[in-house]
Every structure is written in C-alpha cells, then in structure tokens.
Amino acid sequence: MTLIVARILDDNVSIESDTLAFQVESTKQNLLNIAIKSVIVTPYIAVCYAGAIKPALEAIKALFAFVQYEKQLKDRQLIEILLEFHFRAYKETDFILVVSECPQPRIYKISQGVCHDDIQSAWIGDQEGFSYFQMYCHSDSHLYENDVSKMIRHRLAFRKIVEHRLCSTIDGFPISVQTMGSEKKLKYSYSGGIVVPKQIHSYGEIPTIRLESLNKDGYSYSILSSDENSKSAICIYISQLKKAFLYIPSHSLEVKEYENVEILNFVQQVKNEFNALLRGKHFDCETKGIVEINLDNPKDVSYIRVTTKEEGITDIPEKEMLHVETSRKNKTRVISKLLQILNKKF
C-alpha cells in the first residue's frame, strides 16, 4: 500500500507521497524498491497513483505522449485517459490529477470507477496512514511550531509518518511536489532526514538511533531537486551507502540506481548527461554538517555544524528530536537541528 495526499492551500498546491513499491511487475527492482508516485508531466500537470504499478506507468506514458501531441490541453481529456487505465486495472489503480495553471489550481481524484472533481484535497492509498496524517496536521501538540504555514504543516505531518515508520504500509522516503513562484509551476522540493529501521522501535514511538549502528540500522538521506529552469528531476542520495536514485520522468519512468558516487560529482554528472541542475541540502556524515548543493554558485557550498544539546539548543520540543548518541564523548547530537535548518525554506 502507499499514501498520497494532495491539497490546495492558499491557492498553492502541495502533494506528498511515499516511495514504497510492493509490485514491480514490469520495472527493474532497485535496492530499496523505490517508486516515485507523484509524477510531474508538465510544469502545470502532475499525476499521482496508488495500487498496481504497471497500469499506472502505462497511463503516465500515455499522458506524456498526449501532452506532446496536443498543444491546448483540457482537463477532461486528461481525466478520460486516466479513467481508461483505471478501468483497465479493474479499478485497482487510483489516480490524483493536479492542474496548477491559472485561473485556479484543480484537483481530480479517480477512484472506484468515478472521477471526483471540484475538490480542494484528495488522498489515495492507505486509510490508516491517512488517519495518522490528519492527526498530525490538525493537532498543535504534534507540530514543530504552532504558527507554521499550512503547507509546512502538511509536509511535516507526512514526513513524520514516513520517517518514524508510524504505519507499516507506508515506507521509503517522503516526496514533495509544490507550486513555486507566481507562475504556479509544479516542482519537486528538496529535503533531507533520517530513515529509522523498523526493527529498532515499535510503530508510533519516537526512536533513538546510535551513531555506531546508523549504517546497518538506519541511514540519513538527502533529496535533491532540479531548479525551475531545467527539466523536472529528483534524486535521493544515501550518504552511508554512497548510493543515488535518480528520477527524470521526461526521460524515463524508471528510477535509476547509481553506486559508489560522491554527491557533488554525481550532481555534476547529472547536469552533463541530462541537462538537469540538481539543488538541495546534503547531510555530511563525516563532518556532521550540511552542505549546500548549488553548482551555479560554488561559494554557496558551506558546512553548518550540528550543534550539541549541551551547547544550548532548547527551542525544539524534546519529543520531536531524533537523538544520535556518540560513543566517544557520550553526548547527544541533535539531528533535529539539521531537520529544522532544512525546513526553514518550506
């Protein structure tokens, strides 16, 4: 199962999805079984899917072919394509269609043989996971800050479900698509965090990860996204494994896996090979700092040390912290400070 949530928030679009893929009938299964389920088809059209992967990918391929052929797109034409593949899959594949262009963004949900339109929000996937999402979105006691915007609440609530493994059917990495700028173009958002393995805590508990076991029991990740002037692309990079998972939907609907790559070299490789400029923030395991990834301006590459709790970080609630205990100094480094820095722009 999976979870995808799309909402219109203050005339902007926010889409959140996980990457868990149980079915890989026609696709190559990479190491972490990653499936990108929020696909940007054009700067103003995105489609999300839950259920059987094969008919979903066939539907998305049909959409790509259609938008290249048809210059004046109408929402109803896109809905009819998705409905056709929904029925071909015997209603086992659901879709969310998001159109962000003026005058107003629109969301359509295709499920149980029906297209639901004129809606401000939609979700497909796991009911239990959506219940967790609703709880974290609407309960101030579970938010990082009480005054954060609706879009940030939306994103942090979903991210908590994925990273803390609160639901057994939602897993992988949190992928965000949002509208950017006055033109309302859809764009993958960059982020980063820590994935906690299921075996070290029960569902619903906030875990503690030991630094010496991070490689085998959990891992930090960075999600880089292309800038607004290049084709849509997203990359998941895992520091401990030196693995990158690249997804460029206009090039291929397969997630391509790269091994033994350094992040800056890989970003340069993607720029040279695909003309996609990846940007974001990367958590460096060796320096315990954050690297700003921006090839356009190398001066922006900087390290921000993750401060220890003893040095005075008290502005984050204790229950929201992911602690990493160092064996050498027996002190706690606050990884949530890293997450706070990553989330400041969202």
QUIJOMO-V263347 format. One record per residue. N is the residue number from 0. RES is the residue in three letters. PHI is phi in whole degrees, -180 to 180 (999 if undefined). D_LAST is the distance of its C-alpha to the last C-alpha in Angstrom with 1 decimal. Layout:
# QUIJOMO-V263347
N;RES;PHI;D_LAST
N;RES;PHI;D_LAST
This chain:
# QUIJOMO-V263347
0;MET;999;27.3
1;THR;-165;23.6
2;LEU;-150;20.9
3;ILE;-131;18.8
4;VAL;-127;17.1
5;ALA;-124;16.2
6;ARG;-143;15.5
7;ILE;-99;15.6
8;LEU;-125;13.4
9;ASP;54;14.4
10;ASP;69;15.7
11;ASN;-114;12.7
12;VAL;-107;13.0
13;SER;-131;11.1
14;ILE;-124;13.2
15;GLU;-125;13.3
16;SER;-152;16.4
17;ASP;-97;18.2
18;THR;-125;20.6
19;LEU;-69;23.8
20;ALA;-133;26.9
21;PHE;-86;30.3
22;GLN;-105;32.1
23;VAL;-134;32.5
24;GLU;-55;35.7
25;SER;-111;35.5
26;THR;-114;32.7
27;LYS;-76;33.1
28;GLN;-88;31.7
29;ASN;-84;29.7
30;LEU;-55;29.7
31;LEU;-100;26.7
32;ASN;55;27.4
33;ILE;-93;24.1
34;ALA;-130;23.7
35;ILE;-85;20.7
36;LYS;-106;21.0
37;SER;-116;18.5
38;VAL;-111;20.2
39;ILE;-84;19.3
40;VAL;-87;22.8
41;THR;-137;22.3
42;PRO;-58;19.4
43;TYR;-123;19.9
44;ILE;-133;21.2
45;ALA;-134;19.9
46;VAL;-129;22.0
47;CYS;-122;21.4
48;TYR;-142;24.3
49;ALA;-143;25.7
50;GLY;113;29.3
51;ALA;-63;31.7
52;ILE;-77;30.0
53;LYS;-58;33.0
54;PRO;-65;33.3
55;ALA;-65;29.5
56;LEU;-66;29.6
57;GLU;-64;32.7
58;ALA;-66;31.0
59;ILE;-68;28.1
60;LYS;-61;30.7
61;ALA;-65;32.6
62;LEU;-65;29.6
63;PHE;-59;29.1
64;ALA;-64;32.8
65;PHE;-69;32.8
66;VAL;-68;30.1
67;GLN;-75;31.9
68;TYR;-87;35.1
69;GLU;-97;34.1
70;LYS;-85;32.8
71;GLN;-104;32.4
72;LEU;-83;30.4
73;LYS;-119;30.8
74;ASP;-56;28.8
75;ARG;-62;32.1
76;GLN;-64;33.0
77;LEU;-68;29.9
78;ILE;-63;30.4
79;GLU;-63;34.0
80;ILE;-64;33.2
81;LEU;-68;30.9
82;LEU;-62;33.5
83;GLU;-60;36.1
84;PHE;-75;34.5
85;HIS;-62;33.6
86;PHE;-73;37.3
87;ARG;-61;38.3
88;ALA;-88;36.4
89;TYR;55;38.3
90;LYS;63;35.2
91;GLU;-93;33.8
92;THR;-120;30.8
93;ASP;-102;28.3
94;PHE;-132;25.9
95;ILE;-122;22.9
96;LEU;-109;23.0
97;VAL;-120;20.1
98;VAL;-121;21.1
99;SER;-102;18.5
100;GLU;-73;21.0
101;CYS;-63;22.5
102;PRO;-81;23.9
103;GLN;-138;21.6
104;PRO;-66;19.5
105;ARG;-129;21.7
106;ILE;-127;21.6
107;TYR;-127;24.8
108;LYS;-118;25.7
109;ILE;-113;28.8
110;SER;-157;30.4
111;GLN;55;33.9
112;GLY;79;35.4
113;VAL;-130;33.7
114;CYS;-101;31.0
115;HIS;-95;29.0
116;ASP;-121;27.8
117;ASP;54;26.6
118;ILE;-123;24.0
119;GLN;-93;20.5
120;SER;-155;19.5
121;ALA;-157;21.1
122;TRP;-142;21.3
123;ILE;-138;23.7
124;GLY;119;24.9
125;ASP;-90;25.6
126;GLN;-66;26.4
127;GLU;-62;26.1
128;GLY;-63;22.6
129;PHE;-67;21.6
130;SER;-64;23.3
131;TYR;-60;21.2
132;PHE;-60;18.0
133;GLN;-61;19.4
134;MET;-62;20.4
135;TYR;-74;17.1
136;CYS;-70;15.3
137;HIS;-106;18.1
138;SER;-105;19.3
139;ASP;-59;18.0
140;SER;-69;19.9
141;HIS;-109;17.6
142;LEU;-99;14.2
143;TYR;-67;12.7
144;GLU;-143;12.9
145;ASN;-75;14.9
146;ASP;-107;13.1
147;VAL;-69;9.5
148;SER;-68;8.7
149;LYS;-61;10.3
150;MET;-67;7.7
151;ILE;-68;5.9
152;ARG;-59;9.6
153;HIS;-57;10.5
154;ARG;-71;8.5
155;LEU;-68;9.7
156;ALA;-63;13.0
157;PHE;-69;13.6
158;ARG;-62;12.8
159;LYS;-64;15.2
160;ILE;-60;17.9
161;VAL;-73;17.8
162;GLU;-70;17.7
163;HIS;-92;20.0
164;ARG;53;22.4
165;LEU;-78;22.8
166;CYS;-138;24.5
167;SER;-68;27.0
168;THR;-99;26.4
169;ILE;-125;22.7
170;ASP;-157;22.1
171;GLY;96;20.8
172;PHE;-132;17.2
173;PRO;-81;14.1
174;ILE;-110;13.4
175;SER;-117;10.6
176;VAL;-125;11.6
177;GLN;-141;9.9
178;THR;-81;11.5
179;MET;-125;10.9
180;GLY;74;12.9
181;SER;-70;15.9
182;GLU;-80;17.7
183;LYS;62;15.4
184;LYS;-77;15.8
185;LEU;-80;14.5
186;LYS;-150;12.8
187;TYR;-68;12.1
188;SER;-103;8.8
189;TYR;-90;9.5
190;SER;-164;9.3
191;GLY;-176;12.3
192;GLY;173;14.3
193;ILE;-128;17.9
194;VAL;-98;20.0
195;VAL;-102;22.8
196;PRO;-69;26.1
197;LYS;-65;27.8
198;GLN;-72;31.0
199;ILE;-98;29.8
200;HIS;-162;28.8
201;SER;-85;29.4
202;TYR;-61;26.9
203;GLY;94;25.0
204;GLU;-96;25.5
205;ILE;-86;23.0
206;PRO;-88;24.5
207;THR;-118;25.6
208;ILE;-110;25.8
209;ARG;-89;28.5
210;LEU;-58;27.7
211;GLU;-69;31.1
212;SER;-109;30.6
213;LEU;-63;27.0
214;ASN;-62;28.4
215;LYS;-95;30.5
216;ASP;-106;28.7
217;GLY;-173;25.0
218;TYR;-159;22.8
219;SER;-88;19.5
220;TYR;-141;17.7
221;SER;-128;15.3
222;ILE;-111;13.8
223;LEU;-103;14.2
224;SER;-132;13.8
225;SER;-74;15.9
226;ASP;-76;15.2
227;GLU;-69;15.7
228;ASN;-98;19.4
229;SER;-121;20.6
230;LYS;-63;21.2
231;SER;-64;18.6
232;ALA;-154;18.6
233;ILE;-144;16.9
234;CYS;-134;18.2
235;ILE;-106;18.3
236;TYR;-119;19.9
237;ILE;-111;21.7
238;SER;-61;22.9
239;GLN;-62;25.8
240;LEU;-96;27.3
241;LYS;53;26.5
242;LYS;-116;25.7
243;ALA;-127;23.5
244;PHE;-122;23.0
245;LEU;-109;22.4
246;TYR;-134;21.9
247;ILE;-126;22.6
248;PRO;-59;23.6
249;SER;-71;25.6
250;HIS;-96;27.6
251;SER;-162;28.1
252;LEU;-89;26.9
253;GLU;-87;27.8
254;VAL;-85;25.4
255;LYS;-93;27.2
256;GLU;-103;27.6
257;TYR;-123;28.2
258;GLU;-113;29.9
259;ASN;53;30.5
260;VAL;-121;27.9
261;GLU;-89;26.2
262;ILE;-64;22.6
263;LEU;-67;23.2
264;ASN;-64;26.5
265;PHE;-68;25.0
266;VAL;-60;22.3
267;GLN;-65;25.3
268;GLN;-62;27.3
269;VAL;-65;24.8
270;LYS;-63;24.7
271;ASN;-70;28.5
272;GLU;-85;29.2
273;PHE;-118;26.8
274;ASN;57;25.6
275;ALA;-120;22.0
276;LEU;-99;19.8
277;LEU;-86;17.4
278;ARG;-137;14.6
279;GLY;158;12.3
280;LYS;-127;12.8
281;HIS;-123;15.9
282;PHE;-85;17.4
283;ASP;-88;21.1
284;CYS;-67;23.5
285;GLU;-76;26.3
286;THR;-92;24.7
287;LYS;54;22.2
288;GLY;-132;19.7
289;ILE;-111;16.7
290;VAL;-105;17.5
291;GLU;-80;15.5
292;ILE;-97;16.7
293;ASN;-158;17.6
294;LEU;-70;21.2
295;ASP;-69;21.2
296;ASN;-139;21.1
297;PRO;-57;22.7
298;LYS;-67;22.5
299;ASP;-76;18.7
300;VAL;-74;19.8
301;SER;-145;19.8
302;TYR;-108;20.1
303;ILE;-118;18.5
304;ARG;-69;20.9
305;VAL;-76;19.8
306;THR;-75;21.6
307;THR;-79;24.2
308;LYS;-61;24.3
309;GLU;-65;27.6
310;GLU;-91;26.1
311;GLY;110;24.4
312;ILE;-80;21.0
313;THR;-131;21.5
314;ASP;-91;18.3
315;ILE;-117;17.1
316;PRO;-58;19.3
317;GLU;-58;21.8
318;LYS;-71;21.3
319;GLU;-93;17.7
320;MET;-94;18.9
321;LEU;-104;20.0
322;HIS;-94;23.0
323;VAL;-123;24.7
324;GLU;-90;28.2
325;THR;-88;30.0
326;SER;-76;33.6
327;ARG;-74;34.8
328;LYS;-108;33.7
329;ASN;54;33.1
330;LYS;-128;30.0
331;THR;-99;26.6
332;ARG;-101;23.6
333;VAL;-93;20.3
334;ILE;-70;18.1
335;SER;-66;15.5
336;LYS;-64;15.1
337;LEU;-60;14.0
338;LEU;-63;11.4
339;GLN;-63;10.2
340;ILE;-64;10.1
341;LEU;-63;8.2
342;ASN;-90;5.4
343;LYS;-63;5.6
344;LYS;-89;3.8
345;PHE;-114;0.0
